[in-house]
Amino acid sequence: LHKLSCVGCTDSLVMNSMSPEESDSPNDMQNNDARQELQPAVVIEQNIADQGRRGQVGGRRNNRRSDGVAHPFDLAAVRQNMSAIRASRVSQNSRAAYTSSIVRFLQFLYQNMQAVLTDEFKEKIQMEMEGDPPLPSRKRIREVLLENSVEWTGSTERVYPLHFDRLTADDFLLWITHIRGTTDNGFATYSNHRSALNSLFRDFQHDVPSQFKNEVQEYYIGLKRDCNLADSTGVLKITSGKEPMSMSTYRLFSKNMLFCKKRVYIFARTFLIICWNLMCRAGNAESIQFNHMCWNEDHLQIYFAHSKTDQSGDRPRDPRRIYANPISPEICPILALGIYFLCYVPDDLCLFPGRSQYKRFMQVLGQIMKPPNNRGEATDDMDVDEAEIHDQMDTVQRAVTTHLLSLGLQPEDIGSHSIRKGSATFCASGSTHCPSSASLSERAGWANGPIFQTYLRYEAAGDCFVGRTVAGLPIDQAEFAILPPHFVDRDENLTKAIDQLFPTLPACMKGVAEYVLASVVYHLDFLKRNLEPSHPLWQSTLFQDEGMVPMLKPKVVCCMPQEARGRIEGTGIPPHVHQYIHNEKVLTSLAKIQADMIHFREYADRIAAGQNNMQVVHGNTSMHKEFIKECLREVLREGEFRDNSTRTSQVTNLEAEAAVERVGGMRRPGQQSSDENISDINGAGSETGRSDSFPTNVFLPDELGSMMQAWNLWFCGNGTKKIPMLRSVDPSVLHTKNCKKRLSDVKYLVKCFEQHVRRILANQDQDTREEVQRRLENLQRGGGPVDIRLTECREIFVMYQDSFFAWLNAGRSRRKGQLKWNTLVKKLRERGE
């Protein structure tokens, strides 16, 4: 009786919240009233209290009055949320694939077995017919199917697509056989069709009959053997899915994307390298948030809250570790992130902001794999920048297609899953000393059953070893243990530089920002040798302040763990690499001994050559023996064979001296730096008047990237390239009509942003208004050092950029940090500002 009363109370609460039109019938209402009369009052009060403690219904918290009575709620909204939660058992990508398969199957049934379909469903899909003979369009079938399955909320009468009791296994298998005869698909495609049919039964709350299931299973056993036979005879491709990307292919793609000066290739290269190092699916890389990232010792840690094999979040939240590769900077993930953060204004939440970054990456990947002759020749109507990009893309495409042909691959054989396959393959069999299969499985997020998850658990050391291996560090050399480039001196200037270069990064990313900046500064010589002067990296704030690079360069060091002196600890280093390090020490000592012995032999030969003369003078040879013994003792002392204490002390001194030499930029007093000094921006033009010169080797459109970079150039210029403040540039000194037009566009953009700032200031308090106006006036006057002006520019821009983009985009979600400045100019002109 108690259970019946609880059920009745729940039903009565739902019925009371429904309007009379939403209840089933008068009889149902009478039955519910009757059940309610049977409930004791104490049971009703207890059930109401239990529902209040459960918290939320349909994503909204129940607001209970103190007397225990529930507030009315929107039943339609609750049902819609319930349908969405029920549909989330299948991911969106799988749902789209299942829907496409079922739509094709229903179209087949309409053409050949209409008796299986319901009359209501046929009536709805017949509203749009196409083809000859006319058939319902797939678009219309999809709309009707979704309206009555995953999108059905109960507010309308449900239309079932078919009579599930009439559908037989032969009906489905006839369709599979028909597809088998018209296409050359692998067995995995037919398995997806079977999964789609099972999902259709579940969506409409029907169980698959056991006889139906057995017949389909027997057919699929034969179908799998038939597909395997077709593979063996060469009718179909011997491998299924995309081909794994080899390390050489990955290195080639990363290197060529780095050299391209189109901004989108910076994003694509970072996306590629992150997917490779995390060994993850592209969907996981697309969803990385900044609060999922942190720095620990010598590596970057990234967490995944959701994956294909852990959609419910049952597995432990263990980090995946990413290591720097200073030996091969073209595939170094930390350097890639540094270039990405400097060229794009980072979002405040997401690493790759935007709705469809996966499609954006695949477009770039497909573009570089196209044959170069598909793009045509450069035309005369192209400007200099477009012609250079055209020629550069031809070179990249030619290199990529030649490489793929040498491996026997076509562009369609490479996809986003090739990256995951390739990195896992490289880790598992790239050498004869690879990480364990358990560590690889945990890294890749593979589902291996309960036994594997019970007895082979995640450990940090195994994942660290995987991280170093997949980063491409040489596993058969001592450099496998190398530490990332890092700052040896963390002072106020470094903190100020990080805040100035990465103003939009959240606080949790400051540690990551320090190491990515160190990597960029350390590899600066490599970047100067390989990147063109018009590359977007040289437009960043790092190179606009002429004193920042000379200040940061001496602070950066890249060394082995034993040379770090406690600054950071090396992780993920296997025992055999420690033996390599020890062997290198021994070889270094032996090389020094050999050099000393050669020097001693030459000296002894000189003594022997002059022995007769010395005998004549001194009359004996005893002094020669004593002298030779003394020389030998000196050599042995320098050769570090005196005793262990002397050897240890001298080795330490040698290692310390080697560490100082590796720093490169740590100059001793009076020592001249080997780095070239960055020219002063003041030499490019007057800071208070109009500039009467402009660098002839600078093409202005190449220097303008995001709006923040254009804003900085307008007030501060670029000290590295001797570009004066754009606000002081006389248009007559520019070399092309295109440059003059771009200067006018930048002036218009800055003017609109200043007007927006003044509109916001009109509604703020007087102190804030006066302070911001004073800072704007200082920028307009152009006085003071460049670093102070850059700080003023950054703080004002960051303060008002969100409101400016919200006003410009009218509430639309855009990648504000990745929009180019000329896109904003176009939108402003369209608004008539």
C-alpha positions in Angstrom: 0.0 0.0 0.0 2.9 2.3 0.7 4.4 1.8 -2.7 1.0 2.3 -4.4 0.6 5.6 -2.5 4.0 6.8 -3.6 3.2 6.1 -7.3 -0.1 7.8 -7.0 1.4 10.9 -5.4 3.9 11.2 -8.2 1.2 10.8 -10.8 -1.0 13.3 -9.1 1.8 15.9 -9.0 2.3 15.5 -12.8 -1.4 15.6 -13.5 -1.9 18.7 -11.4 0.8 20.5 -13.3 -0.9 19.7 -16.7 -3.6 21.7 -18.3 -6.9 20.0 -19.0 -6.0 19.9 -22.7 -2.8 18.0 -21.9 -4.4 15.3 -19.8 -5.2 12.0 -21.5 -9.0 11.8 -20.9 -11.7 12.4 -18.3 -11.4 8.8 -17.3 -7.7 9.1 -16.7 -8.4 12.2 -14.5 -11.0 10.3 -12.5 -8.6 7.4 -12.0 -5.8 9.7 -10.8 -8.3 11.5 -8.5 -9.3 8.1 -7.1 -5.7 7.1 -6.5 -5.1 10.4 -4.8 -8.0 9.9 -2.4 -6.4 6.6 -1.3 -3.1 8.3 -0.3 -2.6 9.2 3.4 -1.6 12.8 3.9 1.7 11.9 5.5 2.8 9.9 2.4 2.0 12.9 0.2 4.0 15.2 2.3 7.0 12.7 2.4 6.9 12.4 -1.4 6.9 16.2 -1.9 9.9 16.5 0.4 11.7 13.8 -1.4 11.2 15.5 -4.8 12.4 18.8 -3.3 15.7 17.1 -2.1 16.3 15.6 -5.6 17.0 19.2 -6.8 16.5 19.7 -10.4 13.9 18.7 -13.0 14.7 19.3 -16.7 17.7 21.4 -15.9 15.8 23.9 -13.6 15.9 23.9 -9.8 12.6 23.3 -8.1 11.6 26.3 -6.0 9.6 24.9 -3.0 7.5 27.0 -0.7 8.0 26.5 3.0 4.6 24.7 3.2 5.9 21.9 0.9 3.7 22.9 -2.1 5.5 22.8 -5.5 5.6 25.7 -7.9 4.0 25.1 -11.3 6.5 24.3 -14.0 6.4 24.3 -17.8 5.7 20.7 -18.8 6.5 21.2 -22.5 10.0 22.5 -21.6 10.5 19.6 -19.2 9.6 17.1 -21.8 11.8 18.8 -24.3 14.8 18.6 -21.9 13.9 15.0 -21.2 14.0 14.2 -24.9 17.3 15.9 -25.3 18.8 13.9 -22.4 17.4 10.7 -23.8 18.9 11.5 -27.2 22.3 12.3 -25.7 23.0 8.5 -25.3 24.3 8.7 -28.8 26.8 11.3 -29.9 25.9 13.9 -32.5 28.3 12.4 -35.1 26.9 8.9 -34.6 23.4 10.3 -34.6 24.0 12.0 -38.0 25.4 8.8 -39.4 22.5 6.7 -38.1 19.9 9.1 -39.4 21.5 9.1 -42.9 21.4 5.3 -43.0 17.8 5.0 -41.8 16.7 7.7 -44.3 18.1 5.6 -47.1 16.5 2.4 -45.7 13.1 4.1 -45.4 13.3 5.4 -49.0 14.1 1.8 -50.1 11.0 0.5 -48.2 8.8 3.2 -49.8 10.0 2.1 -53.3 9.7 -1.6 -52.7 7.7 -2.5 -49.5 5.3 0.3 -48.7 3.1 -2.0 -46.6 5.8 -1.9 -43.9 5.5 1.9 -43.6 2.7 3.5 -41.7 0.1 5.5 -43.6 0.7 8.6 -41.5 4.4 8.6 -42.2 3.8 8.0 -45.9 1.4 10.9 -46.0 3.9 13.3 -44.4 6.9 12.3 -46.6 4.9 12.5 -49.8 4.8 16.3 -49.5 8.2 16.5 -51.3 8.8 14.2 -54.2 11.8 14.0 -56.5 13.5 11.8 -59.1 12.1 9.5 -61.8 10.2 7.5 -60.6 9.2 10.1 -58.0 10.3 9.2 -54.5 10.1 11.2 -51.3 13.2 13.4 -50.9 15.7 12.3 -48.3 15.6 15.7 -46.8 11.8 15.4 -46.1 12.2 11.9 -44.7 14.9 13.1 -42.4 12.8 16.0 -41.1 9.8 13.8 -40.4 12.0 11.1 -38.8 13.7 13.5 -36.4 10.5 15.3 -35.5 9.1 12.0 -34.2 12.2 10.5 -32.7 14.9 12.5 -30.9 13.0 15.9 -31.3 9.6 14.6 -30.2 8.4 16.3 -27.0 5.0 14.7 -26.6 3.1 17.9 -27.4 1.9 16.4 -30.7 0.7 13.0 -31.8 3.7 10.8 -32.6 4.0 9.4 -36.1 5.8 6.0 -36.3 7.8 5.5 -39.5 7.0 1.8 -39.9 5.1 -1.1 -38.4 7.8 -2.6 -36.3 5.8 -5.9 -36.0 5.6 -6.2 -39.8 9.3 -5.5 -40.4 11.2 -8.8 -40.9 14.9 -9.5 -41.1 14.6 -10.3 -44.8 13.4 -6.7 -45.5 16.5 -5.2 -43.9 18.8 -7.8 -45.4 17.4 -7.3 -48.9 18.4 -3.6 -48.6 21.9 -4.6 -47.4 22.3 -7.0 -50.3 21.1 -4.3 -52.7 23.8 -1.9 -51.3 26.4 -4.7 -51.5 25.8 -5.1 -55.2 25.9 -1.4 -56.1 28.9 -0.1 -54.0 32.3 -1.4 -52.9 32.1 -0.7 -49.2 33.9 -2.5 -46.4 32.3 -4.6 -43.7 32.5 -1.7 -41.2 29.9 0.2 -43.4 27.4 -2.6 -43.1 28.0 -2.9 -39.4 27.1 0.8 -39.1 23.8 0.2 -41.0 22.9 -2.6 -38.5 23.7 -0.3 -35.5 21.5 2.4 -37.1 18.6 0.0 -37.3 19.0 -1.0 -33.6 19.0 2.7 -32.8 15.8 3.2 -34.7 14.1 0.5 -32.6 15.4 2.2 -29.4 14.2 5.6 -30.5 10.7 4.4 -30.8 10.8 2.3 -27.6 10.6 -1.1 -29.4 12.7 -4.1 -28.7 14.4 -6.0 -31.5 12.9 -9.5 -31.6 15.3 -12.3 -30.8 14.5 -14.2 -34.1 15.1 -11.0 -36.1 18.4 -10.5 -34.3 19.6 -14.1 -34.9 18.8 -14.0 -38.6 20.7 -10.7 -39.1 23.6 -12.1 -37.1 23.8 -15.3 -39.3 23.7 -13.2 -42.4 26.5 -10.9 -41.2 28.8 -13.8 -40.5 28.6 -14.7 -44.1 28.8 -11.1 -45.2 32.1 -10.6 -43.2 33.7 -13.6 -44.9 32.5 -12.3 -48.3 34.1 -8.9 -47.7 37.3 -10.6 -46.5 37.4 -12.6 -49.7 36.9 -9.5 -51.8 39.9 -7.9 -49.9 42.1 -10.9 -50.7 41.3 -10.9 -54.4 42.2 -7.2 -54.7 38.6 -6.1 -55.4 38.6 -3.8 -52.4 41.3 -1.9 -50.6 43.2 -4.3 -48.2 43.2 -1.8 -45.3 40.1 -0.1 -43.9 39.7 3.5 -43.0 42.4 6.2 -43.3 46.1 5.4 -43.5 48.2 6.2 -40.5 50.4 9.3 -40.9 54.1 8.4 -40.6 56.5 10.5 -38.6 58.1 11.7 -41.9 54.7 12.8 -43.3 53.9 14.6 -40.0 57.2 16.3 -40.0 56.8 17.4 -43.6 53.2 18.8 -43.0 54.3 20.7 -39.9 57.4 22.2 -41.5 55.5 23.4 -44.6 52.7 24.8 -42.6 55.2 26.7 -40.5 56.7 28.4 -43.5 53.4 29.5 -45.0 52.6 33.1 -44.1 48.8 32.7 -44.3 47.5 33.1 -40.8 45.1 30.1 -41.1 48.1 27.8 -41.4 49.3 28.8 -38.0 46.0 27.5 -36.5 46.1 24.4 -38.7 49.7 23.6 -37.7 48.9 24.0 -34.0 45.8 21.8 -34.3 47.8 19.1 -36.1 50.7 19.1 -33.6 48.3 19.0 -30.6 46.3 16.1 -32.1 49.5 14.2 -32.7 51.0 14.7 -29.3 47.8 14.0 -27.4 47.1 11.0 -29.6 43.5 12.1 -29.5 40.5 12.4 -31.9 40.0 15.8 -33.6 36.8 16.3 -31.6 38.7 16.2 -28.3 41.3 18.7 -29.5 38.6 21.0 -30.8 37.0 21.1 -27.3 40.1 21.9 -25.2 39.5 24.7 -22.7 42.1 26.8 -21.0 41.0 25.5 -17.6 41.9 22.0 -18.9 45.6 23.1 -19.3 48.4 23.6 -16.8 52.2 23.4 -16.6 54.0 21.0 -14.3 57.8 20.8 -14.0 59.0 20.2 -17.6 55.7 19.4 -19.4 52.3 20.7 -20.3 49.3 18.8 -18.9 45.9 18.7 -20.7 42.8 17.0 -19.2 39.8 15.5 -21.2 36.4 15.5 -19.5 34.7 13.6 -22.3 35.8 11.1 -25.0 34.2 8.6 -27.3 35.0 5.7 -25.0 34.1 7.6 -21.8 31.0 9.6 -22.7 29.6 9.2 -19.2 32.7 10.4 -17.4 33.3 7.1 -15.5 37.0 6.9 -16.1 39.5 8.7 -13.9 40.4 12.3 -15.0 44.1 11.7 -15.6 46.2 14.3 -17.6 47.9 13.8 -20.9 51.4 15.3 -20.9 53.0 17.2 -23.8 56.8 17.8 -24.0 58.9 20.3 -25.9 61.3 19.2 -28.7 64.0 21.8 -28.9 66.0 19.4 -31.2 63.4 19.5 -33.9 61.6 22.9 -33.6 59.5 22.3 -36.7 57.4 19.7 -34.7 57.8 21.2 -31.2 54.3 21.6 -29.6 55.4 24.2 -27.1 56.9 26.4 -29.9 53.7 25.9 -32.0 51.6 27.1 -29.1 53.9 30.1 -28.6 53.5 31.2 -32.3 49.8 30.6 -32.1 49.3 32.7 -29.0 51.4 35.5 -30.4 49.7 35.6 -33.8 46.2 35.2 -32.6 44.7 37.1 -29.7 43.7 34.1 -27.4 40.2 33.6 -26.4 39.4 33.8 -22.7 38.0 30.2 -22.5 38.8 28.0 -25.4 42.1 27.0 -27.1 40.5 26.8 -30.5 37.5 29.2 -30.4 34.7 28.8 -32.9 32.0 26.5 -33.8 33.5 24.3 -36.5 37.3 24.3 -36.0 37.5 20.6 -37.1 36.1 21.6 -40.6 38.4 24.6 -40.7 41.4 22.3 -40.1 40.3 19.7 -42.6 39.9 22.4 -45.3 43.5 23.5 -44.8 44.7 19.9 -44.7 42.9 19.1 -47.9 44.3 22.3 -49.5 47.9 21.5 -49.0 47.4 18.0 -50.4 45.9 19.2 -53.7 48.1 18.9 -56.8 49.7 22.2 -57.5 48.5 22.4 -61.1 44.9 22.7 -59.9 45.3 26.3 -58.7 46.5 27.8 -62.0 49.2 30.3 -62.6 49.6 33.6 -60.8 47.9 36.4 -62.8 48.8 40.0 -63.3 45.8 41.3 -61.4 47.1 39.8 -58.2 48.9 42.1 -55.8 52.4 41.3 -54.5 51.1 39.6 -51.4 48.7 37.3 -53.3 51.3 36.4 -55.8 53.8 35.4 -53.1 51.2 33.3 -51.3 50.2 31.7 -54.6 53.8 30.7 -55.4 54.4 29.6 -51.8 51.4 27.3 -51.9 52.6 25.8 -55.2 55.9 24.9 -53.5 54.2 23.4 -50.5 51.7 21.4 -52.5 54.4 20.1 -54.8 56.5 18.9 -51.8 53.5 17.3 -50.1 52.1 15.5 -53.2 55.5 14.2 -54.2 56.0 12.8 -50.7 52.6 11.1 -50.7 53.2 9.6 -54.1 56.5 8.2 -52.9 54.6 6.4 -50.1 51.9 5.2 -52.5 49.2 7.3 -51.0 46.5 9.6 -52.4 45.1 12.7 -50.7 41.9 10.9 -49.8 43.9 8.3 -47.8 44.9 11.0 -45.3 42.4 12.4 -42.8 42.1 13.6 -39.2 42.1 10.0 -37.9 45.4 9.4 -39.7 47.0 11.7 -37.1 45.8 9.6 -34.2 46.7 6.3 -36.0 50.1 7.6 -36.9 51.1 8.9 -33.5 49.9 5.7 -31.8 51.8 3.6 -34.4 55.0 5.6 -34.0 54.9 5.2 -30.2 54.1 1.5 -30.3 56.7 0.5 -33.0 58.8 3.5 -33.9 61.8 1.9 -32.2 62.8 -1.3 -30.4 62.4 0.3 -27.0 58.9 1.8 -26.9 56.5 2.6 -24.1 54.3 -0.1 -22.7 51.0 -1.0 -24.3 49.2 -0.2 -21.1 50.5 3.4 -21.2 49.7 3.7 -24.9 46.2 2.5 -24.3 45.6 4.9 -21.5 47.0 7.8 -23.5 44.8 7.0 -26.6 41.7 6.4 -24.4 41.0 2.9 -25.8 38.4 0.7 -24.2 40.0 -2.6 -23.3 37.5 -4.2 -21.1 37.1 -4.5 -17.3 40.2 -6.7 -16.8 42.5 -4.2 -18.4 41.0 -1.3 -16.4 41.2 -3.3 -13.2 44.8 -4.5 -13.3 46.6 -2.2 -15.7 46.0 1.2 -14.2 47.2 4.7 -15.2 50.6 5.8 -13.8 52.2 9.2 -14.4 55.7 7.8 -15.2 54.3 5.7 -18.1 52.4 8.7 -19.6 55.5 10.9 -19.3 57.5 8.4 -21.2 54.8 8.3 -23.9 54.8 12.1 -24.0 58.5 12.3 -24.7 58.4 9.6 -27.3 55.4 11.0 -29.3 57.1 14.4 -29.2 59.8 13.0 -31.5 62.7 13.2 -29.1 65.5 10.7 -30.1 65.0 7.7 -27.9 68.4 6.3 -28.6 70.3 9.4 -27.6 71.0 11.3 -24.3 69.1 14.3 -25.7 65.9 12.3 -25.1 66.1 13.8 -21.6 66.5 17.4 -22.7 64.4 20.0 -20.8 62.3 22.6 -22.5 63.6 26.2 -23.0 62.9 28.1 -19.8 63.8 31.3 -18.0 66.5 31.1 -15.4 65.5 34.4 -13.8 61.8 35.0 -13.1 61.7 38.7 -12.2 59.3 41.6 -12.5 60.3 42.3 -16.1 59.4 38.8 -17.2 56.0 39.0 -15.5 55.3 42.4 -17.1 56.3 41.0 -20.6 54.0 38.0 -20.2 51.1 40.3 -19.2 51.8 42.6 -22.2 52.2 39.8 -24.8 49.2 37.7 -23.6 46.7 40.1 -22.1 43.6 38.0 -22.7 44.9 34.7 -21.3 43.3 33.6 -18.0 45.3 33.4 -14.9 45.5 29.6 -15.0 47.5 29.9 -18.2 50.3 32.2 -17.0 52.6 29.3 -16.3 52.0 27.9 -19.8 52.5 31.4 -21.3 56.0 31.6 -19.6 57.3 28.4 -21.3 55.8 29.0 -24.7 57.4 32.5 -24.7 60.7 31.0 -23.7 60.5 28.5 -26.5 59.8 31.3 -29.1 62.7 33.4 -27.8 65.1 30.4 -27.7 64.3 29.4 -31.3 64.4 32.9 -32.6 67.4 32.2 -34.8 65.7 29.2 -36.4 62.6 31.3 -37.0 64.6 34.2 -38.6 66.3 31.7 -41.0 63.1 30.1 -42.1 60.2 32.6 -41.9 59.7 35.3 -44.4 59.7 39.0 -43.2 56.0 39.2 -43.9 55.1 36.3 -41.6 52.4 37.2 -39.1 54.8 36.3 -36.2 56.9 39.4 -36.9 53.7 41.6 -36.5 53.2 40.5 -32.8 53.8 42.7 -29.8 57.0 40.8 -29.0 58.7 42.4 -31.9 57.0 45.8 -31.8 58.8 46.7 -28.5 62.5 47.0 -29.6 63.8 46.3 -26.1 61.8 43.2 -25.2 63.8 40.6 -27.1 67.2 41.8 -25.9 65.8 41.7 -22.4 64.4 38.2 -22.6 67.1 36.5 -24.7 69.8 36.3 -21.9 67.3 34.8 -19.5 66.5 31.7 -21.6 68.4 28.4 -21.3 67.8 24.9 -22.7 69.8 22.2 -21.0 70.0 18.7 -19.7 68.4 17.8 -16.3 71.8 17.6 -14.5 72.5 21.1 -15.6 69.2 22.7 -14.5 70.5 23.1 -10.9 67.1 22.5 -9.4 65.1 25.0 -11.5 62.9 22.2 -13.0 62.9 18.5 -12.7 63.2 16.1 -15.7 60.3 13.6 -15.9 59.6 10.6 -18.2 63.3 9.7 -18.6 63.8 5.8 -18.8 66.8 4.2 -17.2 68.7 3.5 -20.5 68.7 7.2 -21.3 70.4 7.9 -17.9 73.0 5.4 -19.0 73.4 7.4 -22.3 74.0 10.5 -20.3 76.7 8.8 -18.2 78.3 7.4 -21.3 78.5 10.9 -22.8 80.3 12.1 -19.7 82.8 9.3 -20.0 83.4 9.9 -23.7 83.9 13.6 -23.0 86.6 12.8 -20.4 88.3 10.3 -22.7 88.4 12.8 -25.5 90.1 15.3 -23.2 92.6 12.7 -22.0 93.4 11.7 -25.6 94.0 15.4 -26.5 96.3 15.8 -23.5 98.3 12.6 -24.3 98.8 13.8 -27.9 100.1 17.1 -26.5 102.4 15.3 -24.1 103.8 13.1 -26.8 104.6 16.1 -29.0 106.4 17.7 -26.1 108.3 14.5 -25.3 109.4 14.3 -28.9 110.7 17.8 -28.7 112.7 16.9 -25.6 114.1 13.7 -27.2 115.2 15.8 -30.2 117.2 18.1 -28.0 118.6 15.5 -25.6 122.1 15.4 -27.0 122.6 19.1 -26.6 121.3 19.0 -23.1 123.7 16.2 -22.2 126.6 18.3 -23.4 125.5 21.1 -21.2 124.5 19.2 -18.1 126.5 16.0 -18.4 123.6 13.7 -17.3 120.1 12.7 -18.3 118.5 12.3 -14.8 116.8 15.7 -15.2 115.1 14.5 -18.3 113.5 11.6 -16.5 112.3 13.7 -13.6 111.0 16.3 -16.0 109.1 13.7 -18.0 107.6 12.2 -14.8 106.5 15.6 -13.7 104.8 16.3 -17.1 103.1 12.9 -16.9 101.8 13.6 -13.4 100.4 17.0 -14.6 98.7 15.2 -17.6 97.2 12.7 -15.3 95.9 15.4 -13.0 94.3 17.2 -15.9 93.0 13.9 -17.1 91.0 13.4 -13.9 92.6 10.2 -12.8 94.2 11.5 -9.6 91.4 10.3 -7.4 87.6 10.3 -7.3 87.2 13.5 -5.3 89.3 15.5 -7.7 87.5 13.9 -10.7 84.1 14.7 -9.3 85.1 18.3 -8.6 86.6 18.8 -12.0 83.6 17.2 -13.8 81.3 19.6 -11.9 83.4 22.5 -13.0 83.3 21.4 -16.6 79.6 20.8 -16.5 79.0 24.2 -15.0 81.1 25.8 -17.7 79.2 23.9 -20.4 75.9 25.0 -18.9 77.1 28.7 -19.1 78.0 28.2 -22.7 74.6 26.7 -23.5 72.9 29.8 -22.1 74.4 31.8 -24.9 72.8 35.0 -23.9 74.2 35.2 -20.3 77.1 37.6 -20.9 79.9 38.2 -18.6 80.9 41.8 -17.7 82.5 43.4 -20.7 81.5 40.6 -23.1 79.7 41.7 -26.2 76.4 39.9 -27.2 76.5 37.9 -30.4 72.8 38.7 -31.1 72.0 41.5 -33.5 70.6 44.5 -31.8 67.0 45.4 -32.8 66.8 48.8 -34.2 65.2 51.6 -32.4 61.7 52.6 -33.6 62.6 56.3 -33.2 64.9 56.1 -36.1 62.0 55.4 -38.5 60.3 58.7 -38.1 59.3 61.6 -35.8 57.1 60.6 -32.9 55.5 64.1 -32.6 55.1 65.1 -36.2 54.5 63.5 -39.6 56.9 60.8 -40.7 58.5 61.6 -44.1 59.8 58.0 -44.7 58.6 54.5 -44.7 60.7 51.3 -45.0 60.9 50.2 -48.7 61.0 46.5 -47.8 57.8 46.6 -45.8 54.4 45.9 -47.4 51.9 47.4 -45.0 49.0 44.8 -45.5 51.4 42.1 -44.4 52.0 43.8 -41.1 48.3 44.1 -40.2 46.8 41.0 -38.6 44.2 41.2 -35.9 42.6 44.3 -34.7 44.8 44.5 -31.6 47.9 44.4 -33.8 46.5 47.2 -36.0 45.7 49.2 -32.9 49.3 48.8 -31.6 50.8 49.7 -35.0 48.8 52.8 -35.1 50.1 54.2 -31.8 53.5 52.4 -31.4 54.8 51.1 -34.7 57.2 48.2 -35.0 60.8 48.7 -33.8 62.1 45.5 -35.3 61.2 46.6 -38.9 61.7 50.3 -38.3 58.0 51.0 -39.0 56.9 54.3 -37.4 53.6 54.9 -35.7 51.0 54.7 -38.4 49.2 57.7 -37.1 52.3 59.8 -38.0 52.8 58.3 -41.5 52.2 60.7 -44.4 50.3 58.7 -47.1 52.5 60.3 -49.8 55.5 58.3 -48.6 53.8 54.9 -49.1 54.9 53.1 -52.2 51.7 51.6 -53.5 48.1 52.5 -53.8 47.1 49.4 -51.9 49.3 50.5 -48.9 47.6 53.9 -48.9 44.2 52.4 -48.9 45.1 50.1 -46.0 46.4 53.0 -44.0 43.1 54.8 -44.5 41.3 51.6 -43.4 43.3 51.4 -40.2 42.7 55.0 -39.5 38.9 54.4 -39.9 39.0 51.3 -37.7 40.9 53.1 -34.9 38.5 56.1 -35.2 35.4 53.8 -34.8 37.0 52.0 -31.8 37.7 55.4 -30.1 34.2 56.5 -30.7 32.9 53.3 -29.2 35.1 53.9 -26.1 33.8 57.4 -25.7 30.2 56.1 -25.9 30.9 53.7 -23.1 32.7 56.3 -21.1 29.6 58.5 -21.2 27.8 56.0 -19.0 30.7 55.5 -16.6 31.7 57.4 -13.5 33.7 60.6 -13.8 37.0 59.2 -12.4 37.0 56.4 -14.9 36.0 58.7 -17.7 38.8 61.2 -17.0 41.4 58.5 -16.5 40.7 56.8 -19.8 40.4 60.1 -21.7 43.8 61.1 -20.3 45.4 57.8 -21.5 43.9 58.2 -25.0 45.2 61.7 -25.2 48.7 60.5 -24.3 48.5 57.9 -27.0 47.4 60.6 -29.5 50.4 62.8 -28.5 52.8 59.9 -29.0 55.1 60.8 -26.1 57.0 58.5 -23.8 58.9 55.2 -24.3 57.5 52.6 -26.7 57.0 49.9 -24.0 54.8 52.3 -21.9 52.7 53.1 -25.0 52.3 49.4 -25.8 51.1 48.8 -22.2 48.6 51.7 -22.5 47.4 50.3 -25.9 47.0 46.8 -24.5 45.1 47.8 -21.4 42.7 50.1 -23.2 42.0 47.6 -26.0 41.5 44.7 -23.6 39.2 46.8 -21.4 36.7 47.6 -24.3 37.2 44.9 -26.9 34.4 42.6 -25.6 31.8 45.4 -25.7 33.0 46.5 -29.1 32.8 43.1 -30.6 29.4 42.5 -29.0 28.1 45.8 -30.5 29.6 45.1 -33.9 28.4 41.5 -34.1 24.9 42.2 -32.7 25.1 39.3 -30.3 26.5 36.7 -32.7 29.2 34.4 -31.4 32.4 35.1 -33.4 36.0 34.3 -32.9 36.8 37.9 -31.7 40.5 37.1 -31.2 41.0 35.6 -34.7 39.0 38.0 -36.9 41.3 39.9 -39.2 41.2 43.7 -39.0 39.9 44.2 -42.5 36.9 42.0 -41.8 36.0 44.4 -39.0 36.4 47.4 -41.4 34.1 45.7 -43.8 31.5 45.1 -41.1 31.8 48.7 -39.9 31.3 50.1 -43.4 28.3 47.9 -43.9 26.8 49.3 -40.7 27.4 52.8 -42.1 29.6 53.9 -39.3 
